[in-house]
Amino acid sequence: MTIPQNDLPPALSIGILAWNEENSIGTMLGSLLSQKLFRRLADKGEGCEIVCLANGCTDGTVRVTREIFAAAVRDGKLPPGTTARVEDIEQPGRNNAWNLFVHTLSDRRTGYICFMDADILLRPDTLELVFDELERNQHLGAASDCPVKDIAGKKNKSMREKLSLATSEMTGNIEGRLNGMLYCMRAGIARNLYLPRDVVANDDGFFKAAICTDFFRAPLDRSRVVSVAGATHLYQPYLSLKDVINNQKRQMIGQTTVHVIIEHVMTLPEAQRADLARTLRRKEEEDPDWLKRLIMAHLARHSRFWQIFPGILGFRWRRLAAMKGRKKLTHFPAAAAGFAVTLIACWQASRFLRRGVSTYWPKTQRQAILAAPQPPTVLPSVLS
């Protein structure tokens, strides 16, 4: 496959992970093509590539995206050196698309590799703020923005919406959080990572663990990953009980899988950890079911559903304990509801994994987000 080359050396390669996003990708691309960073890079004599990674799409995602990119070129919305194209990947799967972009499709000259979902909406300065933080702080391996649910600015919130926002506020206290909906890595770090096919969620957690331990060869240093203040995107939260539980089930499966991978990687010789992408790719090529067997062995050692990965029973309460003042009281209902959902999802995930299956990615239908994200980026009070 021939990869188009920019006239200007690309400072940034952006991969948009899209699976049947015909209804949402147009709005998302509008916010992406309006990013201030592209013009600034052109003024510095640097370029950028934007690649929509349409994996296994059966709707009009590829057609719609190509039309939008063609119109952007025709109307002069792309600065010199910024290119945009669609890669129509026949095989479905986020992991396959991720690996292809990092190791094959992205320009080898790029300094940074960025991934984002196809159903979010960015502020005009989001990529600029994330990029600048990586440029400024050479200690960082990756940076992401601070996601905001599109219901955050709603005046009359339902109780379900208030609980959803309170849960996000507690999650936002996590140090060194890498947000999976939009993140940027140094290209050298990204190219030493590889996603096994059976990782269905929490890949950002795996990346964070690898980056913050120098590929599992050093003590944990959470300061190597940051969520950049002021950089924001909007997204639609899961609000129906069915969608919330399905998403939590997927997260529990992902957490378990990543825990098993990390445990295994820590037993490997340091030379294999240092060359992690090659190590994991070779395992996949030599034995496609290697990770499934490790998961089954892990489950055999931990018979209770709440033992599928460490800390299941306490993480909601630890997040609540980190809240300050009366928020410990106001956010208690969200922590309690989240704990109940976690137990249900964990039980379902345990049963699912014990059947020898790890691939689980429920597709939910969402409407396009039409409102632009506005400052401040701190979530409004859940009591408003």
N, C-alpha and C positions, 0 to 999 in steps of 0.2 A: 504494500500500500504506500503510495506517495503522499507525504505530508507537506502541505503548502508551507512555504517559508515566508516570513515577514521580510520586508525591505529593511526594517529596523529590528535590531536584536530584541527579542521579547523579554521584558522584565518579569512578566506574569503570564501564566497559562491558566485559564479558567475552564473547568469541566462542569457542565450542568447535567446532573443525573436525572434522566427523564424516563418514566414508564407510564405510557398512556396519560399524558398531561395536556391533551388538546385544549381543554377548557380553561386551564390556568396558566399555561406557559406564555401566552401573549402578554398578559399583564406583568408577569415576572420579567420578561425580556425588555419591556418598556422601561422598567426601573433599572435594569442592568445597563442598558445602552445609554442611560442618562448619567452614569457615574462620572464624577469629576476627574477621577484618576486617569482615565484614558487620554484626555487632552493634556494633562500635566506630563504624562509619560512621553507623549509625542513632542512636547516642547523641550524635553530633555534629550531627545534623540533616541528614545526607547519605545518599543512596541508592546503589544499584548495580543494574545490569541484567545478567542472564545469558541468553545466547542460544545455543542449540545450532544450528549451521549445518549441517544435514543435507543434504549435496550429492550428488544422484544416488543416494541409497540405495535398494537393492532388497531389503533385509531389514527387520527390525522396529525399526530404530534410532529412527525417529520415534515409533512407538507406545510403546516402552519409555521413552523420554525424557519424553514427555508424561505418562505414568502416574507417573513419579517426581516430576516437577514438581507435578502435581496433588496427590499425597500430601504433598509438602513444604508446600504451601499449607494443606491440610486439617489437618495435624498441627502447624502453627505453627512450622515449622522455618525459615521465611524471616522475618527481622526486618523491621520497618516500612521501606518504601522500597526493599526488594530485590525485584525482579521476575524471573521466569524464564519463558522461552517457547522454542518450537521454530520455526525457519524451515525449512520443507520446500522446499528449492531443487531444482527439477527438473533443471537442468543440472549434471552432475557436474563436479568440478574444484575443487581447493583455491584456485587463484588467483581464480576467479570469486567464490567464497564470501568470500574475503578482501576483495576490492574492494567487493562488495555491503555487507558489514558496515561497513567503514570509511566509505564514501561515501554509503550509503543507509539501512541498517538500524539503525545505532547511534544512540543519543540524541545530538542535536546539542549538548546542554548538558554532556556528560561532559568530565571533565578528562583522563582516561587511558583508553587502549584496550588491552585485554589479549587475547592469543590463547593457546590451549592445545590440545593434542591430546586425543583422546577415549579414549586407552588408557594414561593415566598415573595415578599415585596420589600425592596431595599430603599433606604434613604439615599439621597444622592451622594453623600460623603462617606458611606459605609466602607467601601473597598479602600478608599484613600486612607481612612483612619487605621484600618487593619494593616495595610501595606506599610504605612509610615511607622507603625509600632514595631514591626519586624525589622525595618531598616534602621530604626533608632537603637533598638536593644538587640545587640548581637548574641546575647545569652539565650534569647528565645528560639525555640525550635518550631513553634506553631502559635498561631493566634486566631481567635474567632471573634464574632461580634456578640451582642447581647440581644437575644430574640425577645420579642414582645408579642403577646397574643393580641389578635385584632379586636378582642372584646375589652381590652384594657381601658380604652377611652369611652366606653359605653356608659351613659348616665344611669340608666335603671337596669342594674344587673340582676339576673336571677340568682338564686342560692347556688345553683350548679356552677354558674359562671364565677361567683365569688370564691367558691371552693377551688376552682381551677386556677384562678389568679393567685390565691394564697399558696397553693402547691408550687407554682412557679417561683414565687418570692422566696420560699424556703430553699428550693433548688438553686436559686441564684447565689446563695451563700457559699456554695462549694468552691474551695480554693483551687485555682488552676483548672477551671472547667474548660473543656473543648466542646463547643456546640456543633453537633453533627450536621445541622442544616446549612451551615456556612463556616468554613474554616480555611486557613491558608498555612501551608508548610514551606519551609525551605526545600528546594527541589532535591538537594542531596539527601535529605532525611526521607522525603517521600519515596525516593527511588531505592531506599533500603528497606522498604516495607512492602508487604504482599498480603492480600486478603484471601485466606482459604475459603473455598466455596461454601462451607457449612457455617460460616459466621453470618447470622441473619440480622443482628442488631448489635448495638454497643461497639461498633467498629471504632468510633471515636474514643471510647474508653481504652481499647487496645492500643491505638495510636498514642494516646496520652501516656500510657504506662511505658511504652517503648521510648518515647521522647524523653520523659522525665527520669529515666534510668539509663540513658545512653545505650539503648538497646539491651537492657537488662544486665548491664555490666557495672553499674554504679548505684549508690544509694539514691532513693527517691528524692527528686528535687522538683517540687511542684511549680517553682518559679519559671520553669522553662516553657510553660504554656500559660496563656493569658486570654481573658475575655476583655476586649478593648472598650473602655467606657465611651459612650457617645455613638459608637458604631451599632446600628440597629437594623433589624428587619422585622416585618410583621409576618405572622403565620396564623393559620386557623387551628385552634386546639380541638382535641377530641372531647366532646361533651356528652354524647349519648353513653349510657352505661355499657352497652355492648362494645362500642368503639374503644372506650377507656380500658375495659378488661382485655380486649384483643390486643391493644397496644402494649399493655402491661405484660401480657403473656409473652409477646414477642421480645420485650425488654428482658424478661426473666430468662428466656431461652438464650438471648444474646449474652447476658451477664454470665450465665453458666458456661457457655462456650468459651468466652474470653478468659474466664478464670482457669478453665482447663488448659487452654493454650499457654497462658502465662506460666502455670505450674510446670508444664512440659518444657517450655523454652528454658526455664531456669535450670533444668537438669542437663542441658546441652553444653558441650565444650564452648569456651569463650569465643573461639574462632568462628563457630557456627552462629553464635549470637551476634557477633560483629557483622556478619554477612547475612542478615536475617532474611532479606527478600529471597536470596538464592536458596537458603535453607528451607524455607516454607514452600517455595515453588517446587523444589526437588521432591519434598515429601508428597506433595499433591500429585506430581507426575508419576512417581513410583508406586504410590498406593492411594488412590482417590478416597478411600474410606478410612484413612488413618485417624482423622479427627473424630469421626463417629465412634471408632473403637475406644479412643481415649475417653470420650464422654460416657460411654457405657460402663467402662471400668470405674470412672469417677462416681457414677450413680450407684454402682454395686457397693462402693465403700460408704455411701451416705444414703441410707434407706429412707429417711424422713424427707418429706417434700420441702420442708423449710431449711434443709441442709444442702440444697443443690449448689449454693455458693455462699460464702461467708457473709455474715452481717445482715441477713434478710430481715430478721425480727427487730432489728434496732435502728436501721438507717433513717426511717421516717422520724423517729423520736429524737435522734441525734440532730437532725436538721431543725426540728422544733426547738430543741434546747439551745441552738445557736442564735435563735431570734432574741431580740432585745426588748426589755420592758414588757408592756402589756401585750405585745405581739405574741408572746408565748401563750396568752389566753385566747386572743382573737383567732390565732391560727391553729388552735387545738382541734377544732372540728375537721379542718382539712387534713391534719396529720392522722386523725382517727379514721376518717374515710379512706385516706390513702393506704393506711395499714390494712384495712379490711380488703381493699381491692388487691393489694399486694399478696395477701394470703391466698385469695381465690386464684389469682393469676399464677402464683407459684405452684399451687396444686395442679392446675391445668398444664403448666409447662413441664412439671415433673412427669406427669402421665404421658405427655407428648414425646418427651425425650426418651423415656423408657421403652417406647415402641420402636426406637432406632431411627427416628426421624428428627431432623434439625431444621429443615427448610420450612419457614413459616413467615409469610409476608401478606397479611390481609390487606386488600385494597379498599379504601374508603373513598366515597365520592365527595369532593369539596367544591364549593363555588369559588370563582375567582375573587381575590381580594381587590377591592376597588379603591380603598382609601390609602393615601400615602402615610407612612409612619412619621410621627411628629415628635420633637423633643417635649418634655424631658424623657430620657430613656429609663428612668426609675419607674417601676410599675406603680400605678395609682393604688391608694389604699383599698384593700378588699372590702372595707366597710362603707365605701362611698356609694 
